Amino acid sequence: DSTNPGLVPDGAGEAEVAAYVADAMRDLGLDVEVWSPEPGRPNVVGVWPGTGEGRSLMLNAHTDTVGVEGMADPFTPRVEDGRMYGRGTQDMKGSLAAQLAAVRALQAAGVELAGDVLVAAVIDEEHKSRGTEAVVERVDADGAIVTEPTDLKLALAHKGFAWVDVETRGRAAHGSRPDEGVDANMHMGRVLARLDRLEQALRRRDEHRLVGAPSLHAAQIEGGTASSVYAAHCRLRVERRTVPGETAEEARREVQSILDAVADDAPAVDASSTLAFSRRPFEAAADSAIATAARAGGRAAMGHAPPDAGQTFWTDAALLAEAGTETVVLGPVGEGLHTTEEWVDLDSVVQLAEILARTAHRYCTA
């Protein structure tokens, strides 16, 4: 159980799985560093040193999971028809197992690499990615593979996101005194109607070749204090999914332009927007050294190169790329991401391990 406590207040956190992974890395003879970006929530990074003459490669997986509401027995793995079921199997402990197996395979083959291979098991990707944020501050690598599940496709891009908070302000009064009250909830209704039109317009925009069109949704809304009281405040969180080339501030300005238009139509409306949190989209060069090595590794392992693809979800790849590490995303086959029935295909985990090993052999000896 490594449920992220940032998502679930009583979540167990990553400490137990981090200790297990650190022991597994030491058994492989890796140089292991453990530290906690958040209290009681350790990152683990193991390094298999090369000779110092080649490029270094980081294999990156997160150890936290989302919650388990609605799951009868989430942490007892069940294997049926080549699939392992349970929380975290696909997202993404199967990937972490493949990373460790890749290093073991290279060692068993007697391979000596010129560059270091780093295995990073990081916290908090499911919430605010404090784990990889901390990794890029103290660990440098030339290339990286984030092993989020991609069905063994080579993801060269994914969407980002921006959380934009909107507040409409009214004036509290008893429901029997309409001349005194100003209804912030009604004002938010005007905003929501225009946001719905914006969402439809976003879907009609020219799509990014790998990740599609941007989108938004009204994620959370809260307003009012009692049935017989005009709402003095209404608060809305909008999530805007951004595509490569867009910025979070541009997304916030789109929302603010809606508030300005509502105020022009109804001067009594008092509304504002703030950017609460954001993550950039990710896009890698198709001809980068790490993408080329991953295709070659996939071809050697599977008989064909993994096809180029994009993902709609966000990953820590964006943070690594922003730090100057050339990065791709490549992970196993599975289904049930964040649902009550999550599984990973075990043969694809084995294939992933071989792809990672062969990719490291090519990339770290160049």
N, C-alpha and C positions, 0 to 999 in steps of 0.2 A: 504494500500500500504506500504509494507516494503521491497521494492526492494533493494538489497544489492548495496551500492554505490561503493564498490570495484569492482563490475562486470559491473555496468552501471553508468557512470559518474554523471548523474543527479538522481540517485536512491534516493528514499525518506528516506531510512534507517529505523531503527527499533523503533524509539522513540515513535511514536504514539501507536503501538501495545504493546510496553513495558508498557506504562502508563495504557492501558486497562487491561493488565494482572496483573499489580501490584494492581489495584483496585479490581479485581476479587479475588486475593489472600487475600487481607485485608478483603473482605466480608466473606471469609471462616475462618477468625480469625487467619491466618498464621502470623508468624513473618517475615516481608518482608524487604529485603535488595535490594537496587537499586544502581548500580554504572556503570560507563561508561568505558569499556576497550579502546574504541575509542571515540573521541569527538562526543557528541550528539547521541551516540549509546549505550543505556543502557542494561546491563544484569539485570534480575530480578530473585531473588531466594527467595522462600517462604518456611518456615520451620513449620511443624506441630510437636511440640515437643512430644516425648514419655516420659516415666517415667525415662529414662536414664539407663535402665538395659538390653537393647537389641541392635541388630544391626541396623544401620541407612541405609536408602535406598534413593537414588536419582533417580527421574524421570526426564529425560533430553530431551528437545526439542528445536530446533532453531526457532527463530522468523523471520529471513531474508528469502527472496525468490530470485530466479533468475529473469531475465528480462521478459518482456511481449511482445516483438516484435511479430507481427502477430496475437495478441489476440485482438478481437474487444472490449470486455468489461471485462477485467480480474478481476476486484475487486467488481463486483456485483454478489453475489452467485446465482447460479441457481440450483434448485432441480428438478430432473427428475428420476423416476423409482428407488428411493432410493439412488440416487447418488447426491452429491453436486459437482458442477463444479465451477472452478475459480482458479486463481493462489494462490498457497499455501494450497489448500484444502487437498491434499495428502502429500505435502512436505512443512511444516508438521504441519499446524495449527490444522488439525483434531486430530493429536496426542496430541498436547498441550491441546486441549479441553478435551480429554480423561483423561489426567493427573489430571486436575482440578476436573473433575467429579469423579475420583477415590477417591480423598480426601474427597469430599463432601459425597460420598456414605458411606465411613468409619465413618464419623462423624454422619451421619443420623442413622447409625446402632448402635450408642452408643459404638463403639469399642474404647478401650484404648490400645495403642501399647506401648511396652517396648522401642522400638527404634524410632528415629526421621524419619519422611518422609519429604524429600526435593523435591520441585518442581522447576526445573531450566529452565528458558526461556532465551536462550542465543543468542547472535548476531553472525553473520559472518561465520556460518558453510559453506555456499556456496562458500566462497572465501578462507580464511586462518584460520578459526576457532579461532579467537582471543577471542571469548566469552567463550568457554569451557577452553581454555588455562588459562584465568583469573579465572575461577571458581575453577580449581584444585589448583591454588595458594593460595586460601583463604578459601575453603570449603572442608571438609574431610567427606567422606562417606564410609561405609563398602562395600556397593553394589550399582549397578546402572543398570537401564534399559534405554537405548536410544531408543526412540519410533519412529525411522525412519520407513517408510513403508516397511513391510516384508510380506504382505498378511497373517498376523497372524501366521507366522512361527517363530521359535526361532533361530535367526541367532547367531551362535557361532564363526563365522569368516567372515572377509571381506578383500578385497585387499587393499594395499597401493599404493602410486604412487611417482614417482620421475620425476621432470622436469629437463632435462639435456640440457643445452645450448651449441650448437656447432657453432664455427666460422671458416670459411675459409678466408684466406687473400690472395689477389692478388696485382696487381699494376695497378692503373688507367692510361689510355692512350686513345687517340682518336681512334675511331674504324677503322680509315684508317691506323693505325700504329701497326700492329700486332706484330712486332718485339719488341715493347716497352711495350705492355700490357700483363698482366697476369690475366686471368679471374677467379675470386673467385667463380662465379656461376657455371662454368664448374667443378671446383674442388668439389663443394658441390654435384654436380650430381654423382660423383664417390662415395661420402659418402652415398648418398641416395640409390644407388643401393645395397650397402652392408647392409645398415640398413634394406632394404626390405628382404634380405636373413635372417638376424637375426630375424626379426619378424616372418617369417615362421618357423624358427627353434624353437622359443619360444613356438609356438602353438603345436609343436610336443613333448615338454617336458612332463614328468610325471605330471599329474594333481594333484593339491591339492584336497583332498576328498570332500571339501565343496565349494571351490571357483573356481576350474578349473585351467587352465594354465595361465602363465603370458603373457603379450602382450606389444606392443609398437606401437606408430604411430607418424608420422611427423606432429606436431600440427600447427606450424606457421613457415613461411619462408620469408625472406626479403633480397634482394640483388640488387645492382646496383643503379645508380643515373640518367642515361639518356640512350636513345637508341643508341647513337653513342659514348658511353664511356665504356671501359672495367671495370667490377665491381671490385672495390678494396676490398670489404667486402661482405660476404654473411653470414647471421645468421639464424640459425635453432633452434627451440625448439622441443625437443623430449619428449613426455610423455611416461614413462615406468610404466605399472601397475605391481606391485610386489605382490607376494603371501607370506603367512606366511613362515618364514624361510629365506627370501631374505632381503637384505638391499639395501638402496638407493645408497650407495657407490659401492656395487657390480654392480648395474645397470649402474652407471657412468663409471666404469672400462670396462664394455662390450662395451660401445660406444667408449671409448678411444682406445680400442684394434682395433676397426674398423679404426679409424683415423691413428693409427700406421701402419696398413696393407696397407691403401691407400698410405701413404707416402713411404712405402717400394716399392710399384709398380710404383709410380710417385713421385720422390724426390722433384719436384717443388711444390708439394702441401704443404701448410702451414696451419695447422688446430689445434684447441684445443677444449677441452670440460670443462665445469664447471657445478657443481650441483647447480641449482638455488633455488630449494625448494623441500621438500619431506615430506611425511607422512608415518608412519610405517603401515604395515598391522596389522590386529587384529585377535587374536584367543583366545577363552576362553575354559577353561576345561569343558568338557561335564558333569562332576559330581560336579561342583562347587555348593556352597550353593545357589547362586542366580539362576543358571540354574535349579536346582532341585525345588526351590520355584516357578519359573515361569511355569514349567511344571505342578506342582500341581495346580497352579492358573488357568492355561488354562484348565486343566481337569475338575475343579469345574465349570468353566464358560461355557465351550463348550461341555463337555461330553467326551472330548479326549484331550490328551496332544498335544500342538503345536509341529509339527515335527521339528527336527533339520535341519538347513539349513545354507547356506553361501550366501553372497552378493558380487557382483562384484564392487559395488560402495564403496567409503570410507565414514566413519562416525566419529563423535566425540567419539565413543566408544574406539577407539585406544588411545586417549589422557587420558581417564579415566582409562583404563587398565594400561597404562604406569605409571600413578600416584599411582598405587597400589590398585585401586578399582576393585573388581570383577564385571564384566560387561557382559551383553547380549544386543542384539538388538531385539526388538519386536514391531511391529506396524501394522496399519490397511491395509485393502485391497483397492487398487485403481490402476489407470493407468494415463499415460500422464506425468510422471516425466520429467520436463524441456521442455515439448512440448507446443503446442498451445491449447491443450484440456486436461486439468488436472482435475481429479475427484477423490473423495474418497467415498467409500461405507459407508453410515451412520450407517447401522446395525453393521458393523465391528468396527466403532468407539465406539459404545455402548459396544460391546463385549470386546474391548480393555480396556475400563474403568473398566469393571468388572474383567478382568484378572489382571490388575494392582492393584486393591483394594485387591483381594484375595491373590495375591503374596505378597503385603506389609504385610497383616495380618499374613502370614506364616513366612516371612523373619524377620520381625521386632519384633516378639514375641519369636523368638528362643533364 
